[in-house]
Structure formats: structure tokens, C-alpha cells
Amino acid sequence: QVGRTGALTPVAELAPVVVAGSTVARATLHNLDEVHRKDVRVGDTVVVRKAGDVIPEVLGPVLSLRPDGAAPWAMPDVCPSCGSPVIREEGEVAFRCISIDCPAQALERLLHWASRGALDIDGMGEEIVTRLVEVGRLTDVADYYSLDEVELALLDMGRVNKEGQPIRLGATIAAKLVAAIEASRTRPFARVLFGLGIRHVGKTTAEALAGAFSSIDALAAATEEELAAVDGIGPKIARSAYVF
């Protein structure tokens, strides 16, 4: 899968199995090094547990059940979402898609913007965001702020009811979403910075930048050296923020 910063994360697709009370069908494999360390291959029978009783984790394969011809897995050379080249920067564990226009990255950025730690648009979950992207209504975070109740209420969710009629989002949910979008306009500057999804800029870093620069214009006008001079911001983060 492709994240909002373009990082490619290998995911194990599993035959559904009950683990610690719930059915598990997917589990992250984190990165290529982890896949090779555990020697997990396509077709393997694997041992699965929940790390901390919450997160599904593949412990490793059952070698006696490995199918003949199972080859070590390799990271793709091109992005599975957009077909752009995939690179691994020196000193980095992750492989990344180089395209800023990658659809998978765009979707993850939109979801991140609406998430609780960022702009906290309550109710704007993956299903609704994905549908808005599919119909061409959401391409950038700014598009959230031109959505209206009527448009959202009539949004075709891509499913039909028992009578074969398209299922719409509906007026009640639409009204709640518009109210949540309006409420998000009042979030502090640090939350906006975090919501933008700048690589290496987490919540703490966003707060440091917001404390040093009073507005997005002031931040955009800052030099790389001025960014690096902020307490808690090193050259790597400064470079990433400056390029963004």
C-alpha cells in the first residue's frame, strides 16, 4: 500500500483467521527488510498474532508447509497506484513513489487532513472520502471547504438498496459533515501544519514551527537555514519543510 508521503508498505493478505476474538485478513509487514528478515513469501502458511492484543502481526512462515517454487518477495520497481518509479533514498528503510500526483498518496493526504489529530472533521471517514475522490469532487484538502449540504446529501455511495435504487449519503449525515467542516476552520495553525502531511513533520514538530512562524506565509517565506535554526528542527526536517 502507498501512504501519504509516498512510502510503500508491504501488506500480508491472509486467508481470514480469528485471532484474539476478531477476524484478521491483513497485516502490515512494515518494510522490505522486515519481509526478508522473516522470510515471508507469497503462498506461505504463516503464524499470526496480535501485537499488544491489538495490531495483527505476522511472526513468520511455517516452512514445512511452504509451496514449491515460492520465491523471495521483492519491492516493485513502479508504484502500484500510479506506475511512477519507486526509489529508496540513501540511509532510508522505506521505498517511495516519486510522484506527488499519485492517487493513493492523494487519498491518504485527504484522510490525514480530516483525522482527529489534524483538522478533526468528524465523520469524514475513508468510505465517504474515497467516494468523493471517485466522483472527482475531492482532489485537494481545499476542496473540503466548498462542499455543501445539498451536494453531500445527494452523494451516490456506489451501492444500491433492495429495490435497486442508489444509496445516497442523506441529509442528516450531510448536515453533520458540513458542521464538522466549518468547525475545522478554527483549528490552531500547528494542527493545519500537521494536517498538510509534510514529510518528517509530526505533531511536535508542527507545534515548534507554528511557534516560530506566525502564519503560513511567514513559514513559506523562511529560508532553509531559518527553519533549521528553530529549536527541535534539524537539517533533515528543515529541508523537507522547505521543499514542501
Residue frames relative to the residue before (quaternion, step in Angstrom):
aa qw qx qy qz dx dy dz
Q 1.0000 0.0000 0.0000 0.0000 0.00 0.00 0.00
V 0.3517 -0.7442 0.5400 0.1759 3.56 -1.21 0.63
G 0.2923 -0.7870 0.5245 0.1419 3.58 -0.71 1.10
R 0.7390 -0.4537 0.2845 0.4088 3.56 -1.34 0.14
T 0.7083 0.3994 -0.2706 0.5154 3.63 1.17 -0.42
G 0.6292 -0.5693 0.3198 0.4217 3.58 1.29 0.21
A 0.4659 0.6855 -0.4503 0.3320 3.60 1.24 -0.05
L 0.2915 -0.7471 0.5764 0.1570 3.55 -0.97 0.96
T 0.0831 -0.8032 0.5899 0.0069 3.57 -0.76 1.08
P 0.3477 -0.7308 0.5415 0.2276 3.61 -0.66 1.03
V 0.1020 -0.7929 0.6005 0.0183 3.57 -0.98 0.94
A 0.3614 -0.7148 0.5571 0.2192 3.57 -0.97 0.89
E 0.1878 -0.7406 0.6369 0.1027 3.56 -0.84 1.06
L 0.1152 -0.8460 0.5204 -0.0092 3.55 -0.45 1.27
A 0.5026 -0.5295 0.5607 0.3908 3.51 -1.31 0.32
P 0.5339 -0.6690 0.3909 0.3385 3.64 -0.65 1.05
V 0.0361 0.7894 -0.6081 0.0766 3.56 -0.91 1.00
V 0.4179 -0.6998 0.5177 0.2599 3.60 -1.02 0.79
V 0.0360 0.7820 -0.6181 0.0723 3.55 -0.77 1.12
A 0.8505 -0.0753 0.0196 0.5201 3.58 -0.76 1.07
G 0.7940 -0.3921 0.1662 0.4337 3.53 0.86 1.01
S 0.7654 0.2565 -0.1958 0.5568 3.62 1.20 0.01
T 0.5241 -0.6459 0.4633 0.3058 3.54 -1.22 0.54
V 0.1503 -0.7900 0.5927 0.0440 3.56 -0.85 1.05
A 0.0206 -0.8115 0.5839 -0.0093 3.57 -0.85 0.98
R 0.7652 0.2015 -0.1356 0.5962 3.60 1.30 -0.17
A 0.0378 0.7824 -0.6214 0.0157 3.56 -1.17 0.57
T 0.4627 -0.6851 0.4812 0.2915 3.57 -0.88 0.88
L 0.2190 -0.7501 0.6093 0.1347 3.54 -1.20 0.68
H 0.5160 -0.7302 0.3393 0.2922 3.54 1.38 0.45
N 0.7519 -0.3022 0.2469 0.5314 3.63 0.45 -1.12
L 0.7160 -0.4629 0.3075 0.4224 3.57 -1.30 0.23
D 0.6245 0.5480 -0.3432 0.4381 3.58 0.99 -0.81
E 0.6544 0.5151 -0.3036 0.4628 3.57 1.02 -0.83
V 0.6214 0.5368 -0.3333 0.4632 3.59 1.03 -0.80
H 0.6967 0.4617 -0.2693 0.4785 3.58 0.91 -0.93
R 0.6214 0.5458 -0.3457 0.4432 3.60 1.03 -0.75
K 0.7343 0.3884 -0.2195 0.5116 3.57 1.00 -0.85
D 0.2833 -0.7897 0.4896 0.2376 3.56 1.34 -0.30
V 0.2498 0.7574 -0.5502 0.2476 3.55 0.79 1.10
R 0.0476 -0.8106 0.5835 -0.0126 3.58 -0.83 1.00
V 0.6267 -0.5289 0.4113 0.3978 3.56 -1.26 0.46
G 0.7766 0.3124 -0.2492 0.4871 3.56 -0.88 1.00
D 0.5004 0.6711 -0.4197 0.3509 3.58 1.26 -0.22
T 0.3305 -0.6198 0.6574 0.2728 3.48 -1.41 0.35
V 0.0819 -0.8366 0.5416 -0.0074 3.58 -0.70 1.08
V 0.4255 -0.6440 0.5678 0.2861 3.51 -1.35 0.35
V 0.0842 -0.8094 0.5812 -0.0043 3.57 -0.77 1.10
R 0.0161 0.7686 -0.6396 -0.0011 3.56 -1.12 0.74
K 0.4186 -0.6488 0.5467 0.3241 3.54 -1.30 -0.02
A 0.3475 -0.7349 0.5478 0.1979 3.55 -0.60 1.18
G 0.8256 0.0451 -0.0793 0.5568 3.57 -0.64 1.11
D 0.5512 -0.6338 0.3597 0.4062 3.56 1.27 0.49
V 0.6662 0.4944 -0.3023 0.4694 3.60 1.21 0.36
I 0.8203 0.2730 -0.1168 0.4888 3.58 0.51 -1.21
P 0.4208 -0.7062 0.5027 0.2674 3.63 -0.70 1.02
E 0.0094 -0.8031 0.5936 -0.0514 3.55 -0.92 0.98
V 0.3182 -0.7159 0.5905 0.1938 3.55 -1.03 0.87
L 0.2929 -0.7761 0.5342 0.1626 3.57 -0.61 1.13
G 0.7166 -0.3740 0.2661 0.5252 3.57 1.00 -0.79
P 0.6100 -0.5847 0.4000 0.3550 3.57 -1.29 0.21
V 0.3792 -0.6338 0.6077 0.2919 3.52 -1.36 0.30
L 0.3159 -0.8199 0.4446 0.1743 3.56 0.01 1.34
S 0.6232 0.5582 -0.3501 0.4213 3.60 1.04 -0.66
L 0.7215 0.4086 -0.2377 0.5059 3.60 1.24 -0.41
R 0.4008 0.7305 -0.4711 0.2894 3.61 1.27 0.12
P 0.4282 -0.7052 0.4959 0.2708 3.63 -0.84 0.92
D 0.5951 -0.5657 0.4310 0.3742 3.57 -1.17 0.57
G 0.8190 0.2815 -0.1990 0.4587 3.56 -1.06 0.76
A 0.4204 0.6992 -0.4822 0.3191 3.62 1.23 0.13
A 0.1776 -0.8208 0.5397 0.0589 3.58 -0.52 1.21
P 0.6097 -0.5336 0.4221 0.4066 3.60 -1.17 0.48
W 0.4503 -0.7072 0.4824 0.2539 3.56 -0.99 0.86
A 0.1443 -0.7837 0.6001 0.0697 3.56 -1.10 0.74
M 0.5234 -0.6142 0.4877 0.3331 3.56 -1.13 0.68
P 0.5010 -0.6590 0.4563 0.3264 3.64 -0.92 0.78
D 0.5069 -0.6527 0.4776 0.2982 3.55 -1.20 0.56
V 0.7635 0.2408 -0.1448 0.5814 3.56 1.24 -0.46
C 0.6167 -0.5733 0.4044 0.3570 3.56 -1.21 0.60
P 0.4406 -0.7120 0.4761 0.2687 3.62 -0.81 0.92
S 0.6579 0.5096 -0.3127 0.4579 3.59 1.23 -0.31
C 0.8471 0.1377 -0.0299 0.5124 3.59 0.78 -1.01
G 0.4954 -0.6942 0.4152 0.3167 3.61 1.23 -0.15
S 0.4634 0.6728 -0.4542 0.3555 3.59 1.26 0.15
P 0.6441 -0.5339 0.3680 0.4058 3.61 -1.17 0.44
V 0.2791 -0.7302 0.6030 0.1594 3.53 -1.21 0.66
I 0.0846 -0.8087 0.5818 0.0160 3.58 -0.87 0.97
R 0.1866 -0.7287 0.6399 0.1571 3.53 -1.33 0.33
E 0.2991 -0.7865 0.5162 0.1595 3.55 -0.39 1.26
E 0.6278 -0.5603 0.3921 0.3717 3.54 -1.16 0.67
G 0.8155 0.2217 -0.1867 0.5010 3.55 -0.84 0.99
E 0.6253 0.5345 -0.3341 0.4601 3.59 1.29 -0.08
V 0.4291 -0.6734 0.5379 0.2702 3.56 -1.17 0.64
A 0.7235 0.4806 -0.2416 0.4326 3.56 0.95 -0.95
F 0.3260 -0.6571 0.6400 0.2287 3.50 -1.35 0.53
R 0.1169 -0.8246 0.5524 0.0343 3.59 -0.98 0.79
C 0.4290 -0.6243 0.5856 0.2887 3.50 -1.28 0.61
I 0.3752 -0.7730 0.4707 0.2003 3.60 -0.79 0.98
S 0.6145 0.5927 -0.3449 0.3901 3.62 1.22 -0.26
I 0.3564 -0.7246 0.5522 0.2075 3.59 -0.83 1.00
D 0.6665 0.4989 -0.2910 0.4714 3.60 1.25 -0.38
C 0.3448 0.7609 -0.4842 0.2602 3.61 1.27 0.18
P 0.4749 -0.7027 0.4478 0.2832 3.64 -0.69 1.04
A 0.6477 0.5179 -0.3323 0.4492 3.59 0.96 -0.77
Q 0.6396 0.5086 -0.3230 0.4775 3.59 1.00 -0.78
A 0.6398 0.5424 -0.3213 0.4395 3.56 0.97 -0.91
L 0.6563 0.5055 -0.3094 0.4669 3.58 0.93 -0.88
E 0.6794 0.4894 -0.2980 0.4585 3.59 0.88 -0.90
R 0.6238 0.5266 -0.3408 0.4663 3.61 1.08 -0.67
L 0.6499 0.5160 -0.3121 0.4626 3.57 1.01 -0.84
L 0.6552 0.4985 -0.3037 0.4796 3.58 1.00 -0.82
H 0.6400 0.5327 -0.3212 0.4510 3.56 1.01 -0.83
W 0.6265 0.5525 -0.3305 0.4393 3.59 0.96 -0.88
A 0.7375 0.4246 -0.2215 0.4762 3.58 0.96 -0.91
S 0.5048 0.6905 -0.4112 0.3151 3.60 1.25 -0.26
R 0.7067 -0.5138 0.3000 0.3829 3.54 -1.27 0.53
G 0.7072 0.4668 -0.2787 0.4520 3.61 0.92 -0.80
A 0.6833 0.4459 -0.2755 0.5082 3.57 1.24 -0.35
L 0.8395 -0.1156 0.0902 0.5232 3.63 -0.52 -1.12
D 0.2957 -0.8204 0.4609 0.1647 3.59 1.34 -0.03
I 0.1777 0.7627 -0.5921 0.1899 3.59 0.57 1.20
D 0.2832 -0.8179 0.4807 0.1406 3.54 0.09 1.37
G 0.7992 0.2790 -0.2240 0.4829 3.57 -0.84 1.01
M 0.6080 0.5485 -0.3571 0.4493 3.59 1.22 -0.34
G 0.0736 0.8467 -0.5156 0.1087 3.54 0.40 1.30
E 0.7875 -0.3795 0.2298 0.4277 3.51 -1.37 0.04
E 0.6570 0.5269 -0.3330 0.4240 3.61 0.89 -0.87
I 0.6943 0.4653 -0.2788 0.4730 3.59 0.87 -0.96
V 0.6552 0.5047 -0.3214 0.4612 3.60 0.89 -0.89
T 0.6471 0.5202 -0.3225 0.4545 3.59 0.91 -0.89
R 0.6666 0.4980 -0.3093 0.4604 3.58 0.94 -0.86
L 0.6468 0.5136 -0.3194 0.4646 3.60 0.98 -0.80
V 0.6272 0.5081 -0.3285 0.4905 3.59 1.12 -0.66
E 0.6577 0.5351 -0.3104 0.4297 3.59 0.92 -0.92
V 0.7292 0.4011 -0.2426 0.4985 3.60 1.00 -0.76
G 0.5619 -0.6600 0.3585 0.3467 3.58 1.30 0.20
R 0.5009 0.6835 -0.4092 0.3383 3.58 1.24 0.28
L 0.7560 0.2527 -0.1560 0.5833 3.58 1.22 -0.48
T 0.0890 0.7858 -0.6091 0.0597 3.58 -0.72 1.04
D 0.7805 0.1387 -0.0404 0.6083 3.57 1.23 -0.55
V 0.6385 -0.5542 0.3550 0.3990 3.61 -1.09 0.55
A 0.5848 0.5882 -0.3753 0.4137 3.60 1.10 -0.56
D 0.5941 0.6033 -0.3588 0.3929 3.58 1.14 -0.60
Y 0.5120 0.6360 -0.4257 0.3900 3.61 1.16 -0.40
Y 0.7450 0.4741 -0.2166 0.4163 3.54 0.95 -0.97
S 0.6528 0.4373 -0.3440 0.5140 3.58 1.26 0.34
L 0.4540 0.6656 -0.4603 0.3728 3.58 1.29 0.18
D 0.1004 -0.7955 0.5929 0.0742 3.61 -1.02 0.72
E 0.7184 -0.4849 0.3009 0.3977 3.55 -1.29 0.39
V 0.6640 0.5154 -0.3156 0.4403 3.58 0.87 -0.93
E 0.6599 0.5167 -0.2962 0.4580 3.55 0.91 -0.95
L 0.6896 0.4768 -0.2797 0.4678 3.56 0.89 -0.94
A 0.6316 0.5477 -0.3348 0.4348 3.59 0.97 -0.83
L 0.7294 0.4267 -0.2235 0.4858 3.58 1.05 -0.80
L 0.4030 0.7414 -0.4650 0.2678 3.60 1.28 -0.08
D 0.3342 -0.7269 0.5730 0.1779 3.57 -0.77 1.12
M 0.2947 -0.8025 0.4983 0.1443 3.55 -0.58 1.18
G 0.5570 -0.6495 0.3755 0.3563 3.59 1.25 0.20
R 0.6654 0.4193 -0.3072 0.5358 3.58 1.26 0.39
V 0.2825 -0.7458 0.5735 0.1874 3.57 -1.26 0.33
N 0.4619 -0.6656 0.5084 0.2919 3.57 -1.24 0.50
K 0.7693 -0.3704 0.2497 0.4567 3.58 -1.30 -0.09
E 0.6830 0.4664 -0.2775 0.4889 3.57 1.16 -0.57
G 0.5565 -0.6331 0.3812 0.3797 3.58 1.27 0.04
Q 0.5098 0.6402 -0.4209 0.3914 3.58 1.29 0.23
P 0.5516 -0.6215 0.4295 0.3536 3.61 -1.03 0.70
I 0.3838 -0.7013 0.5535 0.2335 3.56 -1.05 0.80
R 0.2041 -0.7828 0.5817 0.0844 3.56 -0.80 1.10
L 0.6292 -0.5428 0.3918 0.3950 3.56 -1.21 0.40
G 0.3636 -0.7712 0.4525 0.2613 3.58 1.02 -0.77
A 0.6297 -0.5976 0.3695 0.3315 3.52 -1.21 0.71
T 0.6475 0.5452 -0.3371 0.4120 3.61 0.93 -0.83
I 0.6895 0.4540 -0.2779 0.4911 3.57 0.85 -0.99
A 0.6245 0.5575 -0.3385 0.4297 3.58 0.98 -0.83
A 0.6610 0.5076 -0.3089 0.4583 3.59 0.93 -0.90
K 0.6548 0.5079 -0.3124 0.4644 3.59 0.98 -0.81
L 0.6561 0.5149 -0.3156 0.4525 3.58 0.99 -0.82
V 0.6534 0.5058 -0.3199 0.4635 3.59 0.93 -0.85
A 0.6332 0.5193 -0.3279 0.4710 3.59 1.03 -0.77
A 0.6592 0.5027 -0.3032 0.4700 3.59 1.01 -0.82
I 0.6217 0.5287 -0.3356 0.4704 3.59 1.04 -0.75
E 0.6583 0.5019 -0.3089 0.4683 3.59 0.94 -0.89
A 0.6471 0.5207 -0.3202 0.4556 3.59 0.98 -0.82
S 0.6316 0.5622 -0.3352 0.4154 3.59 1.07 -0.69
R 0.5465 0.6298 -0.3919 0.3888 3.59 1.22 -0.38
T 0.7066 0.4728 -0.2606 0.4574 3.59 1.16 -0.51
R 0.4110 0.7190 -0.4798 0.2897 3.62 1.22 0.09
P 0.5720 -0.6104 0.4199 0.3519 3.61 -1.07 0.63
F 0.6893 -0.5101 0.3432 0.3832 3.54 -1.26 0.55
A 0.6288 0.5468 -0.3449 0.4321 3.61 0.98 -0.77
R 0.6429 0.5121 -0.3232 0.4690 3.59 1.04 -0.74
V 0.6161 0.5353 -0.3391 0.4678 3.59 1.08 -0.71
L 0.6521 0.5146 -0.3116 0.4614 3.59 0.92 -0.90
F 0.6555 0.4914 -0.3061 0.4850 3.56 0.95 -0.87
G 0.6600 0.5402 -0.2969 0.4295 3.57 0.98 -0.87
L 0.5977 0.5875 -0.3602 0.4097 3.58 1.12 -0.58
G 0.3728 -0.7722 0.4539 0.2421 3.57 1.22 -0.36
I 0.2196 0.7771 -0.5528 0.2059 3.57 1.03 0.78
R 0.5147 -0.6659 0.4440 0.3075 3.56 -0.79 0.99
H 0.8282 0.1701 -0.2012 0.4946 3.56 -1.00 1.01
V 0.6315 0.5158 -0.3473 0.4632 3.64 1.25 -0.03
G 0.0538 -0.8004 0.5966 -0.0217 3.54 -0.23 1.34
K 0.7857 -0.3338 0.2183 0.4728 3.58 -1.28 -0.19
T 0.6879 0.4881 -0.2920 0.4509 3.59 0.83 -0.97
T 0.6561 0.5039 -0.3020 0.4737 3.56 0.98 -0.86
A 0.6311 0.5332 -0.3263 0.4593 3.58 1.01 -0.81
E 0.6458 0.5144 -0.3186 0.4657 3.59 1.00 -0.79
A 0.6387 0.5229 -0.3251 0.4615 3.58 1.03 -0.78
L 0.6700 0.4921 -0.2949 0.4712 3.58 0.94 -0.87
A 0.6572 0.5090 -0.3079 0.4628 3.58 0.99 -0.85
G 0.6422 0.5221 -0.3224 0.4595 3.57 1.13 -0.61
A 0.7083 0.4578 -0.2513 0.4750 3.55 1.13 -0.66
F 0.7783 0.2015 -0.0981 0.5866 3.58 1.13 -0.65
S 0.3949 -0.7943 0.4210 0.1893 3.55 -0.53 1.22
S 0.8049 0.1325 -0.0575 0.5756 3.60 1.18 -0.40
I 0.6494 -0.5033 0.3910 0.4149 3.55 -1.30 0.25
D 0.6222 0.5412 -0.3425 0.4502 3.59 1.09 -0.66
A 0.6521 0.5067 -0.3107 0.4706 3.57 0.99 -0.84
L 0.6450 0.5126 -0.3176 0.4695 3.57 1.02 -0.79
A 0.6733 0.5048 -0.2954 0.4523 3.58 0.91 -0.92
A 0.6812 0.4862 -0.2836 0.4682 3.59 1.13 -0.62
A 0.5386 0.6510 -0.3975 0.3578 3.60 1.23 -0.32
T 0.4369 -0.6642 0.5371 0.2819 3.55 -1.14 0.65
E 0.6598 -0.4932 0.3800 0.4208 3.53 -1.28 0.27
E 0.6429 0.5284 -0.3185 0.4539 3.58 1.05 -0.78
E 0.6451 0.5138 -0.3175 0.4680 3.60 1.02 -0.78
L 0.6331 0.5197 -0.3283 0.4705 3.57 1.04 -0.72
A 0.6804 0.5028 -0.2853 0.4503 3.58 0.91 -0.95
A 0.6291 0.5575 -0.3272 0.4318 3.58 1.20 -0.52
V 0.5332 0.6214 -0.4110 0.4008 3.61 1.24 -0.27
D 0.5406 -0.6366 0.4465 0.3211 3.57 -0.94 0.93
G 0.8032 0.2434 -0.2073 0.5027 3.56 -0.78 1.08
I 0.6665 0.4507 -0.2954 0.5152 3.60 1.29 -0.08
G 0.1518 -0.8071 0.5663 0.0690 3.57 -0.47 1.16
P 0.7581 -0.3930 0.2661 0.4471 3.58 -1.30 0.02
K 0.6424 0.5421 -0.3275 0.4315 3.61 0.98 -0.81
I 0.6875 0.4532 -0.2751 0.4963 3.59 0.90 -0.95
A 0.6309 0.5442 -0.3331 0.4414 3.58 0.97 -0.83
R 0.6496 0.5155 -0.3084 0.4660 3.56 0.97 -0.86
S 0.6661 0.5145 -0.2968 0.4512 3.56 0.91 -0.94
A 0.6763 0.4849 -0.2859 0.4751 3.58 0.93 -0.93
Y 0.6490 0.5277 -0.3154 0.4483 3.56 0.98 -0.86
V 0.6702 0.4935 -0.2968 0.4681 3.59 0.90 -0.92
F 0.6346 0.5340 -0.3260 0.4538 3.58 1.00 -0.83
